[in-house]
Amino acid sequence: MCLICVQFKQDKLTIKEARQNLGELYLNMDKEHVHEVLKLIWQKEDEELLALSNKEDEELLALCDYGSD
């Protein structure tokens, strides 16, 4: 496992930092592992987007409930 994977899984790197590190190192990495790192990043992005979407949904429901009788 590479340093990007280890630190990213430990939440020591943000998505942006992981992408930057991968951009600097991908030429020296196995193509299959580059794909694995990208999958980790994409998964984290999906999780963050889902969490944001859920938060927005909750806020909209709270606004709707606020004005109802």
mmJSON file of the N, C-alpha and C atoms, coordinates in Angstrom:
{"data_MODEL":{"atom_site":{
"group_PDB":["ATOM","ATOM","ATOM","ATOM","ATOM","ATOM","ATOM","ATOM","ATOM","ATOM","ATOM","ATOM","ATOM","ATOM","ATOM","ATOM","ATOM","ATOM","ATOM","ATOM","ATOM","ATOM","ATOM","ATOM","ATOM","ATOM","ATOM","ATOM","ATOM","ATOM","ATOM","ATOM","ATOM","ATOM","ATOM","ATOM","ATOM","ATOM","ATOM","ATOM","ATOM","ATOM","ATOM","ATOM","ATOM","ATOM","ATOM","ATOM","ATOM","ATOM","ATOM","ATOM","ATOM","ATOM","ATOM","ATOM","ATOM","ATOM","ATOM","ATOM","ATOM","ATOM","ATOM","ATOM","ATOM","ATOM","ATOM","ATOM","ATOM","ATOM","ATOM","ATOM","ATOM","ATOM","ATOM","ATOM","ATOM","ATOM","ATOM","ATOM","ATOM","ATOM","ATOM","ATOM","ATOM","ATOM","ATOM","ATOM","ATOM","ATOM","ATOM","ATOM","ATOM","ATOM","ATOM","ATOM","ATOM","ATOM","ATOM","ATOM","ATOM","ATOM","ATOM","ATOM","ATOM","ATOM","ATOM","ATOM","ATOM","ATOM","ATOM","ATOM","ATOM","ATOM","ATOM","ATOM","ATOM","ATOM","ATOM","ATOM","ATOM","ATOM","ATOM","ATOM","ATOM","ATOM","ATOM","ATOM","ATOM","ATOM","ATOM","ATOM","ATOM","ATOM","ATOM","ATOM","ATOM","ATOM","ATOM","ATOM","ATOM","ATOM","ATOM","ATOM","ATOM","ATOM","ATOM","ATOM","ATOM","ATOM","ATOM","ATOM","ATOM","ATOM","ATOM","ATOM","ATOM","ATOM","ATOM","ATOM","ATOM","ATOM","ATOM","ATOM","ATOM","ATOM","ATOM","ATOM","ATOM","ATOM","ATOM","ATOM","ATOM","ATOM","ATOM","ATOM","ATOM","ATOM","ATOM","ATOM","ATOM","ATOM","ATOM","ATOM","ATOM","ATOM","ATOM","ATOM","ATOM","ATOM","ATOM","ATOM","ATOM","ATOM","ATOM","ATOM","ATOM","ATOM","ATOM","ATOM","ATOM","ATOM","ATOM","ATOM","ATOM","ATOM","ATOM"],
"id":[1,2,3,4,5,6,7,8,9,10,11,12,13,14,15,16,17,18,19,20,21,22,23,24,25,26,27,28,29,30,31,32,33,34,35,36,37,38,39,40,41,42,43,44,45,46,47,48,49,50,51,52,53,54,55,56,57,58,59,60,61,62,63,64,65,66,67,68,69,70,71,72,73,74,75,76,77,78,79,80,81,82,83,84,85,86,87,88,89,90,91,92,93,94,95,96,97,98,99,100,101,102,103,104,105,106,107,108,109,110,111,112,113,114,115,116,117,118,119,120,121,122,123,124,125,126,127,128,129,130,131,132,133,134,135,136,137,138,139,140,141,142,143,144,145,146,147,148,149,150,151,152,153,154,155,156,157,158,159,160,161,162,163,164,165,166,167,168,169,170,171,172,173,174,175,176,177,178,179,180,181,182,183,184,185,186,187,188,189,190,191,192,193,194,195,196,197,198,199,200,201,202,203,204,205,206,207],
"type_symbol":["N","C","C","N","C","C","N","C","C","N","C","C","N","C","C","N","C","C","N","C","C","N","C","C","N","C","C","N","C","C","N","C","C","N","C","C","N","C","C","N","C","C","N","C","C","N","C","C","N","C","C","N","C","C","N","C","C","N","C","C","N","C","C","N","C","C","N","C","C","N","C","C","N","C","C","N","C","C","N","C","C","N","C","C","N","C","C","N","C","C","N","C","C","N","C","C","N","C","C","N","C","C","N","C","C","N","C","C","N","C","C","N","C","C","N","C","C","N","C","C","N","C","C","N","C","C","N","C","C","N","C","C","N","C","C","N","C","C","N","C","C","N","C","C","N","C","C","N","C","C","N","C","C","N","C","C","N","C","C","N","C","C","N","C","C","N","C","C","N","C","C","N","C","C","N","C","C","N","C","C","N","C","C","N","C","C","N","C","C","N","C","C","N","C","C","N","C","C","N","C","C","N","C","C","N","C","C"],
"label_atom_id":["N","CA","C","N","CA","C","N","CA","C","N","CA","C","N","CA","C","N","CA","C","N","CA","C","N","CA","C","N","CA","C","N","CA","C","N","CA","C","N","CA","C","N","CA","C","N","CA","C","N","CA","C","N","CA","C","N","CA","C","N","CA","C","N","CA","C","N","CA","C","N","CA","C","N","CA","C","N","CA","C","N","CA","C","N","CA","C","N","CA","C","N","CA","C","N","CA","C","N","CA","C","N","CA","C","N","CA","C","N","CA","C","N","CA","C","N","CA","C","N","CA","C","N","CA","C","N","CA","C","N","CA","C","N","CA","C","N","CA","C","N","CA","C","N","CA","C","N","CA","C","N","CA","C","N","CA","C","N","CA","C","N","CA","C","N","CA","C","N","CA","C","N","CA","C","N","CA","C","N","CA","C","N","CA","C","N","CA","C","N","CA","C","N","CA","C","N","CA","C","N","CA","C","N","CA","C","N","CA","C","N","CA","C","N","CA","C","N","CA","C","N","CA","C","N","CA","C","N","CA","C","N","CA","C","N","CA","C","N","CA","C"],
"label_alt_id":[null,null,null,null,null,null,null,null,null,null,null,null,null,null,null,null,null,null,null,null,null,null,null,null,null,null,null,null,null,null,null,null,null,null,null,null,null,null,null,null,null,null,null,null,null,null,null,null,null,null,null,null,null,null,null,null,null,null,null,null,null,null,null,null,null,null,null,null,null,null,null,null,null,null,null,null,null,null,null,null,null,null,null,null,null,null,null,null,null,null,null,null,null,null,null,null,null,null,null,null,null,null,null,null,null,null,null,null,null,null,null,null,null,null,null,null,null,null,null,null,null,null,null,null,null,null,null,null,null,null,null,null,null,null,null,null,null,null,null,null,null,null,null,null,null,null,null,null,null,null,null,null,null,null,null,null,null,null,null,null,null,null,null,null,null,null,null,null,null,null,null,null,null,null,null,null,null,null,null,null,null,null,null,null,null,null,null,null,null,null,null,null,null,null,null,null,null,null,null,null,null,null,null,null,null,null,null],
"label_comp_id":["MET","MET","MET","CYS","CYS","CYS","LEU","LEU","LEU","ILE","ILE","ILE","CYS","CYS","CYS","VAL","VAL","VAL","GLN","GLN","GLN","PHE","PHE","PHE","LYS","LYS","LYS","GLN","GLN","GLN","ASP","ASP","ASP","LYS","LYS","LYS","LEU","LEU","LEU","THR","THR","THR","ILE","ILE","ILE","LYS","LYS","LYS","GLU","GLU","GLU","ALA","ALA","ALA","ARG","ARG","ARG","GLN","GLN","GLN","ASN","ASN","ASN","LEU","LEU","LEU","GLY","GLY","GLY","GLU","GLU","GLU","LEU","LEU","LEU","TYR","TYR","TYR","LEU","LEU","LEU","ASN","ASN","ASN","MET","MET","MET","ASP","ASP","ASP","LYS","LYS","LYS","GLU","GLU","GLU","HIS","HIS","HIS","VAL","VAL","VAL","HIS","HIS","HIS","GLU","GLU","GLU","VAL","VAL","VAL","LEU","LEU","LEU","LYS","LYS","LYS","LEU","LEU","LEU","ILE","ILE","ILE","TRP","TRP","TRP","GLN","GLN","GLN","LYS","LYS","LYS","GLU","GLU","GLU","ASP","ASP","ASP","GLU","GLU","GLU","GLU","GLU","GLU","LEU","LEU","LEU","LEU","LEU","LEU","ALA","ALA","ALA","LEU","LEU","LEU","SER","SER","SER","ASN","ASN","ASN","LYS","LYS","LYS","GLU","GLU","GLU","ASP","ASP","ASP","GLU","GLU","GLU","GLU","GLU","GLU","LEU","LEU","LEU","LEU","LEU","LEU","ALA","ALA","ALA","LEU","LEU","LEU","CYS","CYS","CYS","ASP","ASP","ASP","TYR","TYR","TYR","GLY","GLY","GLY","SER","SER","SER","ASP","ASP","ASP"],
"label_asym_id":["A","A","A","A","A","A","A","A","A","A","A","A","A","A","A","A","A","A","A","A","A","A","A","A","A","A","A","A","A","A","A","A","A","A","A","A","A","A","A","A","A","A","A","A","A","A","A","A","A","A","A","A","A","A","A","A","A","A","A","A","A","A","A","A","A","A","A","A","A","A","A","A","A","A","A","A","A","A","A","A","A","A","A","A","A","A","A","A","A","A","A","A","A","A","A","A","A","A","A","A","A","A","A","A","A","A","A","A","A","A","A","A","A","A","A","A","A","A","A","A","A","A","A","A","A","A","A","A","A","A","A","A","A","A","A","A","A","A","A","A","A","A","A","A","A","A","A","A","A","A","A","A","A","A","A","A","A","A","A","A","A","A","A","A","A","A","A","A","A","A","A","A","A","A","A","A","A","A","A","A","A","A","A","A","A","A","A","A","A","A","A","A","A","A","A","A","A","A","A","A","A","A","A","A","A","A","A"],
"label_entity_id":["1","1","1","1","1","1","1","1","1","1","1","1","1","1","1","1","1","1","1","1","1","1","1","1","1","1","1","1","1","1","1","1","1","1","1","1","1","1","1","1","1","1","1","1","1","1","1","1","1","1","1","1","1","1","1","1","1","1","1","1","1","1","1","1","1","1","1","1","1","1","1","1","1","1","1","1","1","1","1","1","1","1","1","1","1","1","1","1","1","1","1","1","1","1","1","1","1","1","1","1","1","1","1","1","1","1","1","1","1","1","1","1","1","1","1","1","1","1","1","1","1","1","1","1","1","1","1","1","1","1","1","1","1","1","1","1","1","1","1","1","1","1","1","1","1","1","1","1","1","1","1","1","1","1","1","1","1","1","1","1","1","1","1","1","1","1","1","1","1","1","1","1","1","1","1","1","1","1","1","1","1","1","1","1","1","1","1","1","1","1","1","1","1","1","1","1","1","1","1","1","1","1","1","1","1","1","1"],
"label_seq_id":[1,1,1,2,2,2,3,3,3,4,4,4,5,5,5,6,6,6,7,7,7,8,8,8,9,9,9,10,10,10,11,11,11,12,12,12,13,13,13,14,14,14,15,15,15,16,16,16,17,17,17,18,18,18,19,19,19,20,20,20,21,21,21,22,22,22,23,23,23,24,24,24,25,25,25,26,26,26,27,27,27,28,28,28,29,29,29,30,30,30,31,31,31,32,32,32,33,33,33,34,34,34,35,35,35,36,36,36,37,37,37,38,38,38,39,39,39,40,40,40,41,41,41,42,42,42,43,43,43,44,44,44,45,45,45,46,46,46,47,47,47,48,48,48,49,49,49,50,50,50,51,51,51,52,52,52,53,53,53,54,54,54,55,55,55,56,56,56,57,57,57,58,58,58,59,59,59,60,60,60,61,61,61,62,62,62,63,63,63,64,64,64,65,65,65,66,66,66,67,67,67,68,68,68,69,69,69],
"pdbx_PDB_ins_code":[null,null,null,null,null,null,null,null,null,null,null,null,null,null,null,null,null,null,null,null,null,null,null,null,null,null,null,null,null,null,null,null,null,null,null,null,null,null,null,null,null,null,null,null,null,null,null,null,null,null,null,null,null,null,null,null,null,null,null,null,null,null,null,null,null,null,null,null,null,null,null,null,null,null,null,null,null,null,null,null,null,null,null,null,null,null,null,null,null,null,null,null,null,null,null,null,null,null,null,null,null,null,null,null,null,null,null,null,null,null,null,null,null,null,null,null,null,null,null,null,null,null,null,null,null,null,null,null,null,null,null,null,null,null,null,null,null,null,null,null,null,null,null,null,null,null,null,null,null,null,null,null,null,null,null,null,null,null,null,null,null,null,null,null,null,null,null,null,null,null,null,null,null,null,null,null,null,null,null,null,null,null,null,null,null,null,null,null,null,null,null,null,null,null,null,null,null,null,null,null,null,null,null,null,null,null,null],
"Cartn_x":[0.85,0.0,0.899,0.503,1.34,1.008,1.86,1.702,0.406,0.015,-1.24,-2.405,-2.448,-3.535,-3.572,-2.438,-2.372,-2.865,-2.337,-2.719,-4.153,-4.605,-5.972,-6.972,-6.688,-7.58,-7.607,-6.528,-6.468,-6.995,-7.552,-8.069,-7.003,-5.766,-4.677,-4.485,-5.143,-5.12,-6.554,-6.757,-8.053,-8.124,-9.295,-9.45,-8.516,-8.488,-7.639,-6.164,-5.716,-4.314,-3.99,-4.922,-4.701,-4.577,-5.43,-5.356,-4.033,-3.603,-2.337,-1.169,-1.151,-0.074,-0.064,-1.251,-1.337,-0.831,-1.167,-0.699,0.815,1.451,2.913,3.572,2.88,3.515,3.037,1.934,1.319,2.238,3.165,4.051,4.974,5.225,6.106,5.338,4.018,3.185,2.64,2.305,1.639,0.261,-0.109,-1.383,-2.576,-2.508,-3.606,-3.741,-2.615,-2.685,-3.177,-2.798,-3.316,-4.84,-5.363,-6.811,-7.408,-6.749,-7.236,-7.271,-6.241,-6.201,-7.336,-7.545,-8.647,-9.997,-10.156,-11.415,-11.636,-10.565,-10.68,-11.12,-10.516,-10.862,-12.307,-12.71,-14.084,-15.092,-14.763,-15.659,-15.839,-14.742,-14.8,-15.609,-15.415,-16.192,-17.683,-18.034,-19.433,-20.014,-19.243,-19.707,-19.955,-19.05,-19.202,-20.392,-20.588,-21.737,-23.05,-23.088,-24.289,-24.585,-23.563,-23.748,-24.251,-23.719,-24.152,-25.602,-25.935,-27.301,-28.29,-27.913,-28.776,-28.961,-27.915,-27.992,-28.927,-28.805,-29.668,-31.117,-31.362,-32.72,-33.306,-32.506,-32.969,-33.295,-32.469,-32.702,-33.982,-34.24,-35.465,-36.692,-36.61,-37.723,-37.987,-36.94,-37.102,-37.785,-37.43,-38.09,-39.567,-39.872,-41.268,-42.075,-41.497,-42.177,-42.368,-41.481,-41.521,-42.813,-43.264,-44.441,-45.748,-45.713,-46.944,-47.663,-48.953,-49.772,-49.856],
"Cartn_y":[-1.173,0.0,1.24,2.23,3.42,4.458,5.444,6.49,7.273,7.488,8.196,7.408,6.125,5.279,5.291,5.099,5.026,6.327,7.443,8.721,9.1,8.768,9.091,8.282,7.009,6.161,6.601,7.21,7.707,9.14,9.664,11.036,12.082,11.766,12.729,13.554,13.14,13.874,14.189,15.39,15.726,15.13,15.196,14.721,15.496,16.808,17.652,17.277,17.063,16.696,15.333,14.381,13.05,13.133,13.946,14.122,14.779,15.79,16.458,15.489,14.719,13.741,12.698,12.239,11.26,11.862,13.124,13.8,13.888,13.981,14.058,12.691,11.635,10.32,9.275,9.546,8.487,7.897,8.676,8.135,7.047,7.065,6.07,4.92,4.909,3.9,2.921,1.742,0.742,1.277,1.106,1.635,1.103,-0.159,-0.745,-0.069,0.254,0.902,2.35,3.009,4.364,4.304,3.305,3.138,2.877,2.083,1.811,3.088,3.913,5.181,6.082,6.138,6.943,6.446,5.127,4.583,5.006,5.022,5.494,6.96,7.754,9.18,9.352,8.643,8.754,8.32,7.268,6.786,7.861,8.488,9.546,10.737,11.088,12.179,11.855,10.617,10.195,10.289,9.851,9.908,11.35,12.247,13.65,14.292,13.964,14.501,13.987,12.727,12.15,12.809,13.012,13.662,15.089,15.798,17.163,17.179,16.253,16.153,15.858,14.941,14.602,15.802,16.562,17.745,18.769,18.985,19.927,19.474,18.161,17.633,17.892,17.677,17.91,19.38,20.264,21.702,22.117,21.56,21.877,21.372,20.178,19.648,20.505,20.97,21.827,23.132,23.683,24.913,24.674,23.542,23.221,23.025,22.359,22.109,23.391,24.341,25.573,26.35,26.371,27.154,26.377,25.094,24.298,24.324,24.082,24.082,22.72],
"Cartn_z":[0.0,0.0,0.0,-0.779,-0.905,0.172,0.281,1.283,1.079,-0.161,-0.432,0.163,-0.1,0.411,1.937,2.538,3.999,4.623,4.174,4.765,4.424,3.234,2.84,3.657,3.867,4.669,6.129,6.6,7.972,8.072,7.004,6.937,7.236,6.883,7.037,5.774,4.692,3.432,3.027,2.522,1.944,0.548,-0.041,-1.415,-2.329,-2.15,-2.993,-2.844,-1.606,-1.371,-1.971,-1.836,-2.408,-3.926,-4.542,-5.995,-6.406,-5.639,-5.946,-5.819,-4.746,-4.543,-5.652,-6.017,-7.094,-8.397,-8.646,-9.854,-9.932,-8.775,-8.742,-8.877,-8.47,-8.378,-9.381,-10.095,-10.884,-11.956,-12.483,-13.522,-12.985,-11.678,-11.064,-10.415,-10.615,-9.966,-10.999,-10.534,-11.35,-11.755,-13.013,-13.512,-12.721,-12.344,-11.577,-10.217,-9.605,-8.3,-8.429,-9.502,-9.748,-9.801,-10.486,-10.57,-9.191,-8.374,-7.01,-6.172,-6.302,-5.562,-6.034,-7.332,-7.867,-7.355,-7.269,-6.747,-5.298,-4.5,-3.112,-3.069,-3.924,-3.972,-4.418,-5.47,-5.965,-4.899,-4.164,-3.113,-2.033,-1.644,-0.63,-1.146,-2.42,-3.015,-2.994,-3.353,-3.333,-1.924,-0.924,0.459,0.89,0.528,0.904,0.202,-1.071,-1.804,-1.229,-0.855,-0.256,1.083,1.892,3.192,3.003,2.043,1.763,1.284,0.414,-0.101,1.033,1.926,3.06,3.981,4.198,5.045,4.426,3.118,2.423,2.489,2.346,2.436,3.821,4.863,6.228,6.457,5.912,6.063,5.347,4.167,3.443,4.195,4.755,5.532,6.761,7.399,8.573,8.187,7.037,6.575,6.278,5.679,5.361,6.651,7.627,8.896,9.694,9.514,10.28,10.032,8.795,8.466,8.491,8.811,8.781,10.117,10.044,11.264,11.877],
"occupancy":[1.0,1.0,1.0,1.0,1.0,1.0,1.0,1.0,1.0,1.0,1.0,1.0,1.0,1.0,1.0,1.0,1.0,1.0,1.0,1.0,1.0,1.0,1.0,1.0,1.0,1.0,1.0,1.0,1.0,1.0,1.0,1.0,1.0,1.0,1.0,1.0,1.0,1.0,1.0,1.0,1.0,1.0,1.0,1.0,1.0,1.0,1.0,1.0,1.0,1.0,1.0,1.0,1.0,1.0,1.0,1.0,1.0,1.0,1.0,1.0,1.0,1.0,1.0,1.0,1.0,1.0,1.0,1.0,1.0,1.0,1.0,1.0,1.0,1.0,1.0,1.0,1.0,1.0,1.0,1.0,1.0,1.0,1.0,1.0,1.0,1.0,1.0,1.0,1.0,1.0,1.0,1.0,1.0,1.0,1.0,1.0,1.0,1.0,1.0,1.0,1.0,1.0,1.0,1.0,1.0,1.0,1.0,1.0,1.0,1.0,1.0,1.0,1.0,1.0,1.0,1.0,1.0,1.0,1.0,1.0,1.0,1.0,1.0,1.0,1.0,1.0,1.0,1.0,1.0,1.0,1.0,1.0,1.0,1.0,1.0,1.0,1.0,1.0,1.0,1.0,1.0,1.0,1.0,1.0,1.0,1.0,1.0,1.0,1.0,1.0,1.0,1.0,1.0,1.0,1.0,1.0,1.0,1.0,1.0,1.0,1.0,1.0,1.0,1.0,1.0,1.0,1.0,1.0,1.0,1.0,1.0,1.0,1.0,1.0,1.0,1.0,1.0,1.0,1.0,1.0,1.0,1.0,1.0,1.0,1.0,1.0,1.0,1.0,1.0,1.0,1.0,1.0,1.0,1.0,1.0,1.0,1.0,1.0,1.0,1.0,1.0,1.0,1.0,1.0,1.0,1.0,1.0],
"B_iso_or_equiv":[0.0,0.0,0.0,0.0,0.0,0.0,0.0,0.0,0.0,0.0,0.0,0.0,0.0,0.0,0.0,0.0,0.0,0.0,0.0,0.0,0.0,0.0,0.0,0.0,0.0,0.0,0.0,0.0,0.0,0.0,0.0,0.0,0.0,0.0,0.0,0.0,0.0,0.0,0.0,0.0,0.0,0.0,0.0,0.0,0.0,0.0,0.0,0.0,0.0,0.0,0.0,0.0,0.0,0.0,0.0,0.0,0.0,0.0,0.0,0.0,0.0,0.0,0.0,0.0,0.0,0.0,0.0,0.0,0.0,0.0,0.0,0.0,0.0,0.0,0.0,0.0,0.0,0.0,0.0,0.0,0.0,0.0,0.0,0.0,0.0,0.0,0.0,0.0,0.0,0.0,0.0,0.0,0.0,0.0,0.0,0.0,0.0,0.0,0.0,0.0,0.0,0.0,0.0,0.0,0.0,0.0,0.0,0.0,0.0,0.0,0.0,0.0,0.0,0.0,0.0,0.0,0.0,0.0,0.0,0.0,0.0,0.0,0.0,0.0,0.0,0.0,0.0,0.0,0.0,0.0,0.0,0.0,0.0,0.0,0.0,0.0,0.0,0.0,0.0,0.0,0.0,0.0,0.0,0.0,0.0,0.0,0.0,0.0,0.0,0.0,0.0,0.0,0.0,0.0,0.0,0.0,0.0,0.0,0.0,0.0,0.0,0.0,0.0,0.0,0.0,0.0,0.0,0.0,0.0,0.0,0.0,0.0,0.0,0.0,0.0,0.0,0.0,0.0,0.0,0.0,0.0,0.0,0.0,0.0,0.0,0.0,0.0,0.0,0.0,0.0,0.0,0.0,0.0,0.0,0.0,0.0,0.0,0.0,0.0,0.0,0.0,0.0,0.0,0.0,0.0,0.0,0.0],
"pdbx_formal_charge":[null,null,null,null,null,null,null,null,null,null,null,null,null,null,null,null,null,null,null,null,null,null,null,null,null,null,null,null,null,null,null,null,null,null,null,null,null,null,null,null,null,null,null,null,null,null,null,null,null,null,null,null,null,null,null,null,null,null,null,null,null,null,null,null,null,null,null,null,null,null,null,null,null,null,null,null,null,null,null,null,null,null,null,null,null,null,null,null,null,null,null,null,null,null,null,null,null,null,null,null,null,null,null,null,null,null,null,null,null,null,null,null,null,null,null,null,null,null,null,null,null,null,null,null,null,null,null,null,null,null,null,null,null,null,null,null,null,null,null,null,null,null,null,null,null,null,null,null,null,null,null,null,null,null,null,null,null,null,null,null,null,null,null,null,null,null,null,null,null,null,null,null,null,null,null,null,null,null,null,null,null,null,null,null,null,null,null,null,null,null,null,null,null,null,null,null,null,null,null,null,null,null,null,null,null,null,null],
"auth_seq_id":[1,1,1,2,2,2,3,3,3,4,4,4,5,5,5,6,6,6,7,7,7,8,8,8,9,9,9,10,10,10,11,11,11,12,12,12,13,13,13,14,14,14,15,15,15,16,16,16,17,17,17,18,18,18,19,19,19,20,20,20,21,21,21,22,22,22,23,23,23,24,24,24,25,25,25,26,26,26,27,27,27,28,28,28,29,29,29,30,30,30,31,31,31,32,32,32,33,33,33,34,34,34,35,35,35,36,36,36,37,37,37,38,38,38,39,39,39,40,40,40,41,41,41,42,42,42,43,43,43,44,44,44,45,45,45,46,46,46,47,47,47,48,48,48,49,49,49,50,50,50,51,51,51,52,52,52,53,53,53,54,54,54,55,55,55,56,56,56,57,57,57,58,58,58,59,59,59,60,60,60,61,61,61,62,62,62,63,63,63,64,64,64,65,65,65,66,66,66,67,67,67,68,68,68,69,69,69],
"auth_comp_id":["MET","MET","MET","CYS","CYS","CYS","LEU","LEU","LEU","ILE","ILE","ILE","CYS","CYS","CYS","VAL","VAL","VAL","GLN","GLN","GLN","PHE","PHE","PHE","LYS","LYS","LYS","GLN","GLN","GLN","ASP","ASP","ASP","LYS","LYS","LYS","LEU","LEU","LEU","THR","THR","THR","ILE","ILE","ILE","LYS","LYS","LYS","GLU","GLU","GLU","ALA","ALA","ALA","ARG","ARG","ARG","GLN","GLN","GLN","ASN","ASN","ASN","LEU","LEU","LEU","GLY","GLY","GLY","GLU","GLU","GLU","LEU","LEU","LEU","TYR","TYR","TYR","LEU","LEU","LEU","ASN","ASN","ASN","MET","MET","MET","ASP","ASP","ASP","LYS","LYS","LYS","GLU","GLU","GLU","HIS","HIS","HIS","VAL","VAL","VAL","HIS","HIS","HIS","GLU","GLU","GLU","VAL","VAL","VAL","LEU","LEU","LEU","LYS","LYS","LYS","LEU","LEU","LEU","ILE","ILE","ILE","TRP","TRP","TRP","GLN","GLN","GLN","LYS","LYS","LYS","GLU","GLU","GLU","ASP","ASP","ASP","GLU","GLU","GLU","GLU","GLU","GLU","LEU","LEU","LEU","LEU","LEU","LEU","ALA","ALA","ALA","LEU","LEU","LEU","SER","SER","SER","ASN","ASN","ASN","LYS","LYS","LYS","GLU","GLU","GLU","ASP","ASP","ASP","GLU","GLU","GLU","GLU","GLU","GLU","LEU","LEU","LEU","LEU","LEU","LEU","ALA","ALA","ALA","LEU","LEU","LEU","CYS","CYS","CYS","ASP","ASP","ASP","TYR","TYR","TYR","GLY","GLY","GLY","SER","SER","SER","ASP","ASP","ASP"],
"auth_asym_id":["A","A","A","A","A","A","A","A","A","A","A","A","A","A","A","A","A","A","A","A","A","A","A","A","A","A","A","A","A","A","A","A","A","A","A","A","A","A","A","A","A","A","A","A","A","A","A","A","A","A","A","A","A","A","A","A","A","A","A","A","A","A","A","A","A","A","A","A","A","A","A","A","A","A","A","A","A","A","A","A","A","A","A","A","A","A","A","A","A","A","A","A","A","A","A","A","A","A","A","A","A","A","A","A","A","A","A","A","A","A","A","A","A","A","A","A","A","A","A","A","A","A","A","A","A","A","A","A","A","A","A","A","A","A","A","A","A","A","A","A","A","A","A","A","A","A","A","A","A","A","A","A","A","A","A","A","A","A","A","A","A","A","A","A","A","A","A","A","A","A","A","A","A","A","A","A","A","A","A","A","A","A","A","A","A","A","A","A","A","A","A","A","A","A","A","A","A","A","A","A","A","A","A","A","A","A","A"],
"auth_atom_id":["N","CA","C","N","CA","C","N","CA","C","N","CA","C","N","CA","C","N","CA","C","N","CA","C","N","CA","C","N","CA","C","N","CA","C","N","CA","C","N","CA","C","N","CA","C","N","CA","C","N","CA","C","N","CA","C","N","CA","C","N","CA","C","N","CA","C","N","CA","C","N","CA","C","N","CA","C","N","CA","C","N","CA","C","N","CA","C","N","CA","C","N","CA","C","N","CA","C","N","CA","C","N","CA","C","N","CA","C","N","CA","C","N","CA","C","N","CA","C","N","CA","C","N","CA","C","N","CA","C","N","CA","C","N","CA","C","N","CA","C","N","CA","C","N","CA","C","N","CA","C","N","CA","C","N","CA","C","N","CA","C","N","CA","C","N","CA","C","N","CA","C","N","CA","C","N","CA","C","N","CA","C","N","CA","C","N","CA","C","N","CA","C","N","CA","C","N","CA","C","N","CA","C","N","CA","C","N","CA","C","N","CA","C","N","CA","C","N","CA","C","N","CA","C","N","CA","C","N","CA","C","N","CA","C","N","CA","C","N","CA","C"],
"pdbx_PDB_model_num":[1,1,1,1,1,1,1,1,1,1,1,1,1,1,1,1,1,1,1,1,1,1,1,1,1,1,1,1,1,1,1,1,1,1,1,1,1,1,1,1,1,1,1,1,1,1,1,1,1,1,1,1,1,1,1,1,1,1,1,1,1,1,1,1,1,1,1,1,1,1,1,1,1,1,1,1,1,1,1,1,1,1,1,1,1,1,1,1,1,1,1,1,1,1,1,1,1,1,1,1,1,1,1,1,1,1,1,1,1,1,1,1,1,1,1,1,1,1,1,1,1,1,1,1,1,1,1,1,1,1,1,1,1,1,1,1,1,1,1,1,1,1,1,1,1,1,1,1,1,1,1,1,1,1,1,1,1,1,1,1,1,1,1,1,1,1,1,1,1,1,1,1,1,1,1,1,1,1,1,1,1,1,1,1,1,1,1,1,1,1,1,1,1,1,1,1,1,1,1,1,1,1,1,1,1,1,1]
}}}
